[in-house]
């Protein structure tokens, strides 16, 4: 019937029915008005009571077409406008309730011995089936109240991870992502950032390997139920959620775990369609809260949730905003496999035939709209950024003009300061250089004066008497002839005994630097060592170490054998006979040593070493490209 052809009273009744039923299709509402159901709804015929079917252990909740139970929308408790969940009243107000309440009290007293027996059987690990108690055609199942386990961690993430681990151990199966990771497949599992490390943990000793496992399990979301619901409700990544609740006190749960949760077809179907799976035992606080929100009445319990258009009483078309909605509930045993509400075959058939064809197009549209909104926001943000950039560019141009004027003035002032500073530095450097040159010259003159005194003392004390070639002196050994060529071309020749010290040869060469003249006559040479030093070669060595100049730094020259060329290094107490190349005499060449330049080089090397040491102290230990 066409809604436009209704009368005003019929139209009013149609609107009232749609408000009561929370919206819906107009044609369906018209067909309801034509039947007796409208009289029952509007209480026009109270003598015809509405038959209420009580939920049983084997019922599956389906509401509206395509099994979409969108009467329970807004699964997130803090979502604005969402309706709170109501507790299911299994016993409506009727004469049966008056009889049932006293009998329930009596049955509780009678069930107490059974409870003790059940506890004993559990301790002995003997399976005990549930015992039905029949009351006036209503079958009740006794179940002891569940309580959280205080000895374990009660946070939702730990509880979910513990339940997944126990599920793997009980079924001998492993999560699908672990099968892929062990087989080398690096494909994403789609579990999300809150997934547990269970899917990537290595197999322990005695645990089933990927090839030896009894089956595969879905990739469970490890976290709280609220986090799971928020993840499903993300419009940018809207997904269908599967909630699995079990109770170890129900005998149907072990078979459900072994047959349904490990069914490859069921697991692959959810994996291929990017389902988000969450599960738990109602003995845990978070799973118990989820069972209350989802109105679970028996276990095992499976519910599918996803974003659906929110139904508004003022809107006939119905879609104003997407909200998380319970799509369907399945609870009860999983056997027989062909018809049980929680069997894998029933769930797969439900998903393929009803849920996926209805929900996936909407989720695809929601994701596309979310992406479009994000792109629109990005475009608007880019436009605002562009306008802001234009204004900032104008402000920057004005500030740049001011900065350039200021920079010109500061540059002129800085240039004048730099020129004045360079002139001051240059004058300071010249002054320091003059003072350094004067100091070095003064030190050189003082050193030359000191060395001249030591030369004259050495000529008198360290230089032995020249042996006669014709007169043998056994104490001094064989007489050898040593020739010396000075840097200015002068030559000197002297005879030494091979037992004479090498210091005598150096002292002889040192005397050649004494100028001629009466004031430098050998008769006036000092007989006592200068500066109160000990006599002999020992006093010379002491003077060297006191002055900090040993060897060629003290003498100011070094002796080199002309052929073959070889340096004659001075050593205290060494004899001429012990010097390689001078045993039979020889020709020596004198090479001057610039002690001042050498001292400067040492000072510069010392400064460089201190600078490098400072850099090493400041080094952070990292190797950079520049250091390479």
C-alpha positions as CSV (number, residue, x, y, z in Angstrom):
1,X,0.0,0.0,0.0
2,X,1.3,3.5,-0.8
3,X,1.8,5.6,2.4
4,X,0.6,8.7,0.5
5,X,-2.9,7.1,0.1
6,X,-3.4,6.8,3.9
7,X,-6.0,8.9,5.7
8,X,-5.0,11.3,8.5
9,X,-5.9,8.8,11.3
10,X,-4.1,6.0,9.5
11,X,-1.1,8.2,9.0
12,X,-1.1,9.1,12.7
13,X,-1.3,5.4,13.7
14,X,1.6,4.7,11.3
15,X,3.8,7.5,12.8
16,X,3.0,6.3,16.3
17,X,3.9,2.7,15.4
18,X,7.2,3.8,13.9
19,X,8.0,5.8,17.1
20,X,7.3,2.8,19.2
21,X,9.4,0.4,17.0
22,X,12.2,2.9,16.7
23,X,11.7,3.6,13.1
24,X,11.6,1.0,10.3
25,X,10.3,0.6,6.8
26,X,6.9,2.2,6.2
27,X,5.6,-0.7,4.2
28,X,6.5,-3.2,7.0
29,X,4.8,-0.9,9.5
30,X,1.6,-0.8,7.3
31,X,1.6,-4.6,7.1
32,X,1.9,-4.7,11.0
33,X,-1.1,-2.3,11.3
34,X,-3.2,-4.7,9.1
35,X,-2.5,-7.6,11.4
36,X,-3.5,-8.3,15.1
37,X,-0.1,-7.3,16.2
38,X,-1.1,-3.6,16.0
39,X,-3.9,-4.2,18.4
40,X,-1.6,-5.9,20.8
41,X,1.0,-3.1,20.5
42,X,-1.6,-0.4,21.0
43,X,-3.3,-2.4,23.8
44,X,-6.6,-2.3,22.0
45,X,-7.4,-6.0,22.6
46,X,-5.8,-7.0,26.0
47,X,-7.8,-10.2,26.0
48,X,-5.4,-11.6,23.4
49,X,-2.1,-11.8,25.1
50,X,1.1,-11.7,23.2
51,X,2.9,-15.0,23.3
52,X,6.5,-14.5,24.7
53,X,9.0,-17.2,23.8
54,X,11.5,-17.6,26.5
55,X,15.2,-17.8,25.6
56,X,16.8,-21.2,25.7
57,X,20.2,-22.5,25.4
58,X,20.0,-23.0,21.7
59,X,18.5,-19.7,20.5
60,X,20.1,-17.3,18.1
61,X,18.9,-13.6,18.3
62,X,18.1,-12.1,14.9
63,X,16.2,-8.8,14.7
64,X,14.9,-7.2,11.5
65,X,15.8,-8.3,8.0
66,X,19.3,-9.5,7.3
67,X,19.7,-10.4,11.0
68,X,20.8,-6.8,11.8
69,X,19.9,-6.2,15.4
70,X,20.1,-2.4,15.3
71,X,17.8,-2.0,18.2
72,X,20.9,-2.0,20.4
73,X,23.0,0.9,19.0
74,X,25.8,2.8,20.7
75,X,28.0,0.1,22.3
76,X,30.4,2.7,23.6
77,X,29.0,3.7,27.0
78,X,30.4,7.3,26.7
79,X,28.9,7.9,23.2
80,X,26.5,10.9,23.2
81,X,22.9,10.0,22.5
82,X,23.6,6.2,22.9
83,X,21.0,4.3,24.8
84,X,22.0,2.2,27.8
85,X,21.6,-1.5,27.7
86,X,18.7,-3.1,29.6
87,X,19.0,-6.3,31.6
88,X,17.0,-9.1,30.1
89,X,13.9,-10.0,32.2
90,X,13.4,-13.7,31.7
91,X,10.2,-13.8,33.7
92,X,7.6,-11.2,32.7
93,X,4.9,-10.1,35.0
94,X,2.5,-13.1,35.0
95,X,0.9,-15.5,37.4
96,X,3.8,-17.8,36.7
97,X,6.1,-15.3,38.4
98,X,4.1,-15.6,41.7
99,X,4.7,-19.4,41.7
100,X,8.3,-19.3,40.3
101,X,9.8,-17.1,43.0
102,X,9.1,-19.3,46.0
103,X,10.0,-22.4,44.0
104,X,13.3,-20.8,42.9
105,X,14.2,-20.4,46.6
106,X,13.3,-24.0,47.3
107,X,15.3,-25.1,44.3
108,X,18.3,-23.1,45.5
109,X,18.2,-25.0,48.8
110,X,17.9,-28.3,47.0
111,X,20.7,-27.5,44.6
112,X,23.2,-26.9,47.5
113,X,24.3,-30.6,47.8
114,X,24.6,-30.6,44.0
115,X,26.9,-27.6,44.2
116,X,29.1,-29.4,46.8
117,X,29.2,-32.5,44.5
118,X,30.0,-30.4,41.5
119,X,32.9,-28.8,43.4
120,X,34.2,-32.2,44.4
121,X,34.0,-33.4,40.8
122,X,35.8,-30.4,39.6
123,X,38.7,-30.9,42.1
124,X,38.9,-34.5,40.8
125,X,38.8,-33.3,37.2
126,X,35.7,-35.4,36.5
127,X,33.3,-33.9,33.9
128,X,29.8,-33.4,35.2
129,X,27.0,-32.4,32.8
130,X,24.6,-29.6,33.6
131,X,21.4,-30.8,35.3
132,X,18.2,-29.3,34.0
133,X,15.6,-28.3,36.6
134,X,12.1,-28.2,35.1
135,X,9.5,-25.8,36.4
136,X,6.1,-25.6,34.7
137,X,7.6,-26.2,31.3
138,X,10.4,-23.7,31.8
139,X,13.8,-25.4,31.7
140,X,16.4,-23.7,34.1
141,X,20.1,-24.6,34.2
142,X,21.8,-24.2,37.5
143,X,25.1,-22.3,37.3
144,X,27.2,-21.2,40.2
145,X,28.0,-17.4,40.3
146,X,31.3,-16.5,38.7
147,X,33.8,-14.2,40.5
148,X,36.9,-12.6,39.2
149,X,40.2,-14.3,40.0
150,X,42.1,-12.1,42.5
151,X,45.3,-14.0,42.3
152,X,45.8,-13.0,38.6
153,X,46.3,-9.6,37.0
154,X,42.9,-8.0,36.6
155,X,43.8,-5.3,34.0
156,X,41.9,-6.0,30.7
157,X,45.0,-6.4,28.6
158,X,46.6,-9.0,30.8
159,X,43.3,-10.9,31.2
160,X,42.8,-11.0,27.4
161,X,46.4,-12.1,26.8
162,X,46.1,-14.8,29.4
163,X,42.8,-16.0,27.9
164,X,44.4,-16.3,24.4
165,X,47.3,-18.2,25.7
166,X,45.1,-20.6,27.6
167,X,43.0,-21.0,24.5
168,X,46.1,-22.0,22.5
169,X,47.2,-24.4,25.1
170,X,43.7,-26.0,25.4
171,X,43.0,-26.4,21.7
172,X,46.6,-27.1,20.6
173,X,46.0,-24.5,17.9
174,X,47.9,-21.2,17.3
175,X,46.8,-17.8,16.1
176,X,46.9,-17.3,12.3
177,X,49.6,-14.6,12.4
178,X,51.9,-17.0,14.2
179,X,51.4,-19.6,11.5
180,X,52.3,-17.0,8.9
181,X,55.3,-15.7,10.8
182,X,56.7,-19.2,11.3
183,X,56.2,-20.0,7.6
184,X,58.1,-16.9,6.6
185,X,55.0,-15.0,5.4
186,X,55.4,-11.4,6.5
187,X,51.8,-10.3,5.5
188,X,50.1,-8.1,8.0
189,X,47.5,-9.7,10.2
190,X,45.4,-6.7,10.6
191,X,45.2,-7.0,14.4
192,X,46.2,-3.4,15.0
193,X,48.5,-1.6,17.3
194,X,46.9,-3.1,20.4
195,X,47.5,-6.7,19.5
196,X,49.6,-8.8,21.8
197,X,53.1,-10.1,21.4
198,X,51.5,-13.6,21.5
199,X,51.4,-13.6,17.7
200,X,55.2,-13.1,17.4
201,X,56.5,-14.9,20.5
202,X,58.8,-17.9,19.8
203,X,57.6,-21.4,20.5
204,X,58.6,-22.7,23.9
205,X,59.9,-26.2,24.6
206,X,57.0,-28.7,24.3
207,X,54.7,-26.2,22.5
208,X,53.2,-27.2,19.2
209,X,55.1,-25.9,16.2
210,X,53.3,-24.3,13.3
211,X,53.4,-27.5,11.2
212,X,52.4,-29.7,14.1
213,X,49.5,-27.6,15.5
214,X,46.0,-29.0,15.6
215,X,44.5,-25.9,13.9
216,X,44.5,-22.2,13.6
217,X,42.8,-19.5,15.7
218,X,41.7,-16.0,14.8
219,X,44.1,-13.1,15.6
220,X,42.5,-11.8,18.8
221,X,42.6,-8.2,19.7
222,X,44.4,-8.0,23.1
223,X,43.0,-5.1,25.1
224,X,39.8,-4.0,26.9
225,X,36.4,-4.4,25.4
226,X,36.0,-0.6,25.3
227,X,39.3,-0.3,23.3
228,X,37.9,-3.1,21.0
229,X,34.7,-1.2,20.5
230,X,36.5,2.1,19.8
231,X,38.7,0.4,17.2
232,X,35.7,-1.0,15.4
233,X,34.0,2.4,15.5
234,X,36.8,4.3,13.8
235,X,35.3,5.5,10.6
236,X,38.6,5.8,8.9
237,X,39.1,2.0,9.4
238,X,35.6,0.8,10.1
239,X,35.6,-3.0,10.6
240,X,33.3,-5.7,11.7
241,X,33.9,-6.9,15.2
242,X,33.4,-10.4,16.5
243,X,32.9,-10.8,20.3
244,X,33.4,-14.3,21.7
245,X,32.4,-15.0,25.4
246,X,32.8,-18.3,27.1
247,X,32.3,-19.6,30.6
248,X,34.3,-22.6,31.8
249,X,31.3,-23.7,33.9
250,X,29.3,-24.5,30.7
251,X,30.0,-28.0,29.2
252,X,29.4,-26.7,25.7
253,X,32.4,-24.4,25.8
254,X,35.2,-27.0,25.3
255,X,33.6,-28.4,22.1
256,X,33.0,-24.8,20.9
257,X,36.6,-24.0,21.3
258,X,37.8,-27.2,19.6
259,X,35.3,-27.1,16.7
260,X,34.2,-23.6,16.0
261,X,37.2,-21.4,16.9
262,X,39.7,-23.7,15.1
263,X,37.6,-24.2,12.0
264,X,39.7,-23.1,9.0
265,X,36.8,-21.8,7.0
266,X,35.5,-19.7,9.8
267,X,38.9,-18.3,10.7
268,X,39.9,-17.6,7.1
269,X,36.5,-15.9,6.4
270,X,37.0,-13.5,9.3
271,X,40.7,-12.9,8.3
272,X,39.9,-12.2,4.6
273,X,37.1,-9.7,5.6
274,X,39.4,-8.0,8.1
275,X,37.3,-8.8,11.2
276,X,38.4,-7.6,14.6
277,X,38.1,-10.5,17.0
278,X,37.9,-10.1,20.8
279,X,37.2,-12.8,23.4
280,X,37.3,-13.6,27.1
281,X,36.0,-15.6,29.9
282,X,33.2,-14.1,32.0
283,X,35.2,-15.0,35.1
284,X,37.3,-11.9,34.2
285,X,35.8,-8.5,35.1
286,X,36.1,-7.0,31.6
287,X,34.5,-10.0,29.9
288,X,31.7,-10.1,32.5
289,X,31.0,-6.4,31.8
290,X,30.9,-7.1,28.0
291,X,28.4,-10.0,28.6
292,X,26.1,-7.6,30.5
293,X,26.3,-5.0,27.7
294,X,25.7,-7.6,25.0
295,X,22.9,-9.3,27.0
296,X,24.4,-12.7,26.9
297,X,22.2,-15.3,28.5
298,X,24.1,-18.6,27.9
299,X,27.5,-19.6,26.7
300,X,29.4,-20.0,24.4
301,X,28.3,-16.6,23.1
302,X,29.2,-15.0,19.7
303,X,28.1,-11.5,18.7
304,X,29.0,-9.4,15.6
305,X,29.1,-5.6,15.8
306,X,29.8,-2.9,13.3
307,X,28.9,0.7,12.4
308,X,25.4,1.1,11.2
309,X,23.2,4.2,10.5
310,X,21.7,5.5,13.7
311,X,17.9,5.3,13.8
312,X,16.2,8.5,14.9
313,X,12.5,8.7,15.9
314,X,12.1,12.0,14.0
315,X,13.7,10.6,10.9
316,X,11.9,8.2,8.6
317,X,14.7,7.5,6.2
318,X,16.8,6.7,9.2
319,X,20.5,7.5,8.4
320,X,21.8,10.6,10.2
321,X,25.0,9.3,11.9
322,X,26.8,6.0,12.1
323,X,26.9,4.3,15.5
324,X,28.3,0.9,16.7
325,X,25.5,-1.6,16.5
326,X,24.9,-5.3,17.5
327,X,24.4,-7.1,14.2
328,X,23.6,-10.5,15.5
329,X,23.9,-12.7,18.6
330,X,24.6,-16.4,18.6
331,X,24.6,-18.4,21.8
332,X,24.3,-22.0,22.8
333,X,26.0,-25.3,21.8
334,X,28.1,-25.9,18.7
335,X,26.9,-29.4,18.0
336,X,25.3,-30.7,15.9
337,X,27.5,-28.9,13.4
338,X,24.7,-28.5,10.8
339,X,22.2,-26.7,12.9
340,X,23.8,-25.6,16.2
341,X,23.7,-21.8,16.7
342,X,27.4,-21.5,17.4
343,X,28.7,-24.1,15.0
344,X,31.2,-23.0,12.4
345,X,28.9,-24.0,9.6
346,X,26.0,-21.9,11.0
347,X,28.3,-18.9,11.6
348,X,29.9,-19.1,8.1
349,X,26.5,-19.4,6.4
350,X,25.2,-16.4,8.4
351,X,28.2,-14.3,7.5
352,X,28.2,-15.2,3.8
353,X,24.4,-15.1,3.2
354,X,23.2,-12.3,5.5
355,X,25.7,-10.2,7.4
356,X,28.5,-9.4,4.9
357,X,26.2,-8.5,2.0
358,X,24.3,-6.1,4.2
359,X,27.2,-4.6,6.3
360,X,30.2,-4.4,4.0
361,X,28.8,-1.9,1.5
362,X,27.9,0.5,4.3
363,X,31.3,0.1,5.9
364,X,33.0,0.7,2.5
365,X,30.9,3.9,2.1
366,X,31.7,5.0,5.7
367,X,35.4,4.6,5.1
368,X,35.2,6.4,1.7
369,X,33.3,9.2,3.4
370,X,35.8,9.4,6.2
371,X,38.6,9.6,3.7
372,X,36.7,12.3,1.8
373,X,36.2,14.3,5.0
374,X,39.9,13.9,5.8
375,X,40.8,15.1,2.3
376,X,38.4,18.0,2.6
377,X,39.8,19.0,6.0
378,X,43.3,18.7,4.5
379,X,42.2,20.9,1.6
380,X,40.7,23.5,3.9
381,X,43.7,23.4,6.1
382,X,46.0,23.9,3.1
383,X,43.9,26.8,2.0
384,X,44.1,28.4,5.4
385,X,47.8,27.7,5.4
386,X,48.1,29.4,2.0
387,X,46.2,32.5,3.3
388,X,48.3,32.5,6.4
389,X,51.5,32.2,4.3
390,X,50.4,35.2,2.2
391,X,49.9,37.3,5.2
392,X,53.1,36.1,6.7
393,X,54.9,36.9,3.5
394,X,53.7,40.5,3.6
395,X,54.7,40.8,7.2
396,X,58.0,39.3,6.4
397,X,58.6,41.7,3.5
398,X,58.0,44.7,5.7
399,X,60.2,43.2,8.5
400,X,62.9,42.4,5.9
401,X,62.9,46.1,4.8
402,X,63.4,47.2,8.3
403,X,66.0,44.6,9.0
404,X,68.0,45.6,5.9
405,X,68.1,49.2,7.1
406,X,69.1,48.1,10.5
407,X,71.8,45.7,9.1
408,X,73.3,48.5,7.0
409,X,73.8,50.7,10.1
410,X,75.1,47.8,12.2
411,X,77.4,46.7,9.4
412,X,79.0,50.1,9.2
413,X,79.5,50.3,12.9
414,X,80.8,46.7,12.9
415,X,83.2,47.5,10.1
416,X,84.6,50.5,11.9
417,X,85.1,48.4,15.0
418,X,86.7,45.6,13.0
419,X,89.2,48.0,11.4
420,X,90.1,49.5,14.8
421,X,90.3,46.0,16.3
422,X,92.6,44.8,13.5
423,X,94.9,47.8,13.9
424,X,95.0,47.2,17.7
425,X,95.8,43.5,17.2
426,X,98.5,44.3,14.6
427,X,100.2,46.7,16.9
428,X,99.9,44.2,19.8
429,X,101.3,41.4,17.6
430,X,104.2,43.6,16.5
431,X,104.9,44.6,20.1
432,X,104.9,40.9,21.3
433,X,107.1,39.9,18.4
434,X,109.6,42.6,19.2
435,X,109.6,41.7,22.9
436,X,110.0,38.0,21.9
437,X,112.9,38.8,19.6
438,X,114.6,40.9,22.2
439,X,114.1,38.1,24.8
440,X,115.4,35.5,22.5
441,X,118.4,37.6,21.6
442,X,119.1,38.3,25.2
443,X,118.8,34.6,26.0
444,X,121.1,33.8,23.1
445,X,123.7,36.2,24.3
446,X,123.5,34.9,27.8
447,X,123.7,31.3,26.5
448,X,126.7,32.2,24.3
449,X,128.5,33.8,27.2
450,X,127.8,30.7,29.4
451,X,128.9,28.4,26.6
452,X,132.1,30.3,26.0
453,X,133.0,29.8,29.7
454,X,132.3,26.1,29.4
455,X,134.3,25.9,26.2
456,X,137.4,27.4,27.7
457,X,137.0,25.2,30.8
458,X,136.7,22.2,28.5
459,X,139.8,23.2,26.6
460,X,141.7,23.2,29.8
461,X,140.1,20.2,31.5
462,X,138.3,17.9,29.1
463,X,140.8,18.0,26.2
464,X,143.6,15.6,26.9
465,X,147.2,16.1,25.8
466,X,147.7,15.2,22.2
467,X,149.8,11.9,22.0
468,X,152.9,11.7,19.9
469,X,152.7,9.4,17.0
470,X,156.2,8.1,17.6
471,X,155.8,7.6,21.3
472,X,153.6,4.7,22.4
473,X,151.3,5.2,25.3
474,X,149.7,1.9,26.3
475,X,147.3,3.5,28.7
476,X,145.7,5.5,25.9
477,X,145.9,2.8,23.3
478,X,146.8,3.2,19.6
479,X,147.1,6.7,18.3
480,X,144.5,7.7,15.7
481,X,144.2,10.8,13.6
482,X,140.9,12.7,13.3
483,X,140.4,15.5,10.8
484,X,137.6,18.1,11.2
485,X,136.0,20.3,8.6
486,X,134.3,23.4,9.9
487,X,131.1,24.9,8.4
488,X,133.1,27.9,7.2
489,X,135.6,25.7,5.4
490,X,138.3,25.7,8.1
491,X,140.0,22.4,8.9
492,X,141.5,21.0,12.0
493,X,143.5,17.9,12.7
494,X,144.3,16.3,16.0
495,X,145.7,13.0,17.3
496,X,143.8,11.1,20.0
497,X,144.3,7.8,21.7
498,X,141.7,5.2,21.0
499,X,141.1,4.9,24.7
500,X,140.2,8.6,24.9
501,X,136.5,9.5,25.5
502,X,134.2,10.7,22.8
503,X,133.7,13.8,25.0
504,X,137.3,14.8,24.3
505,X,136.6,14.8,20.5
506,X,133.5,17.0,21.0
507,X,135.5,19.3,23.4
508,X,138.2,19.6,20.7
509,X,135.6,20.6,18.1
510,X,134.0,22.9,20.6
511,X,137.3,24.8,21.2
512,X,137.5,25.6,17.5
513,X,134.6,28.0,18.1
514,X,136.7,30.0,20.6
515,X,137.8,33.3,18.9
516,X,141.4,34.3,18.6
517,X,142.7,37.0,20.9
518,X,144.5,37.6,24.1
519,X,141.3,37.7,26.1
520,X,140.5,34.1,24.9
521,X,144.1,32.8,25.4
522,X,144.3,29.3,26.8
523,X,146.5,30.6,29.6
524,X,143.5,32.4,31.0
525,X,141.1,29.4,30.8
526,X,139.3,28.6,34.1
527,X,140.6,25.6,35.9
528,X,137.5,25.3,38.1
529,X,134.2,24.2,36.6
530,X,131.7,27.1,36.2
531,X,128.7,27.5,38.6
532,X,130.4,25.2,41.2
533,X,129.8,22.1,39.1
534,X,131.8,18.9,39.8
535,X,135.1,18.4,38.0
536,X,135.6,16.4,34.9
537,X,133.0,15.0,32.5
538,X,130.6,14.5,35.4
539,X,130.4,18.3,35.9
540,X,129.7,18.7,32.2
541,X,126.9,16.2,32.2
542,X,125.3,17.9,35.3
543,X,125.5,21.3,33.6
544,X,123.7,19.8,30.5
545,X,120.8,18.5,32.6
546,X,120.6,21.6,34.7
547,X,120.3,23.7,31.5
548,X,117.8,21.3,29.9
549,X,120.0,20.9,26.9
550,X,121.6,17.5,26.4
551,X,123.8,16.3,23.6
552,X,123.7,18.3,20.4
553,X,121.4,20.9,22.1
554,X,124.3,21.7,24.4
555,X,127.1,21.5,21.9
556,X,125.2,23.4,19.2
557,X,126.5,21.1,16.5
558,X,126.8,17.4,15.6
559,X,129.6,15.3,14.1
560,X,129.1,13.3,11.0
561,X,131.5,10.8,9.5
562,X,132.1,12.0,5.9
563,X,132.3,8.5,4.3
564,X,130.4,6.4,4.8
565,X,128.1,9.1,6.2
566,X,127.2,8.3,9.7
567,X,126.1,10.5,12.7
568,X,128.5,10.4,15.7
569,X,126.1,10.7,18.6
570,X,127.6,12.0,21.8
571,X,127.2,9.7,24.8
572,X,128.8,10.2,28.2
573,X,131.5,7.8,29.1
574,X,131.9,6.4,25.6
575,X,135.4,5.8,24.2
576,X,136.6,6.5,20.7
577,X,137.4,2.9,20.1
578,X,133.7,2.1,20.8
579,X,132.5,4.4,18.1
580,X,131.9,2.6,14.8
581,X,133.9,4.3,12.0
582,X,136.4,6.1,14.3
583,X,138.5,3.1,15.4
584,X,141.2,3.9,12.8
585,X,140.5,7.6,12.7
586,X,138.6,9.5,10.0
587,X,137.4,12.7,8.6
588,X,134.5,14.4,10.4
589,X,132.1,17.1,9.1
590,X,130.6,19.6,11.5
591,X,126.9,20.4,11.0
592,X,125.5,23.2,13.1
593,X,122.3,22.8,15.0
594,X,119.9,25.8,15.3
595,X,119.0,25.5,19.0
596,X,116.7,28.5,18.9
597,X,114.6,27.2,15.9
598,X,114.5,23.8,17.5
599,X,113.2,25.3,20.8
600,X,110.6,27.2,18.8
601,X,109.5,24.1,17.0
602,X,109.3,22.2,20.3
603,X,107.2,25.0,21.8
604,X,104.9,25.1,18.8
605,X,104.5,21.3,18.9
606,X,103.7,21.6,22.6
607,X,101.0,24.1,21.9
608,X,99.5,21.9,19.1
609,X,99.6,18.9,21.4
610,X,97.8,20.8,24.2
611,X,95.2,22.1,21.6
612,X,94.6,18.5,20.3
613,X,94.3,17.3,23.9
614,X,91.6,19.9,24.6
615,X,89.7,18.9,21.5
616,X,89.9,15.2,22.5
617,X,88.5,16.2,25.9
618,X,85.6,18.0,24.2
619,X,85.1,15.2,21.7
620,X,81.7,13.4,22.2
621,X,83.1,10.1,20.9
622,X,81.2,10.2,17.6
623,X,83.0,9.8,14.3
624,X,81.8,12.3,11.7
625,X,82.5,12.7,8.0
626,X,84.8,15.6,8.7
627,X,86.9,13.5,11.1
628,X,87.2,10.8,8.4
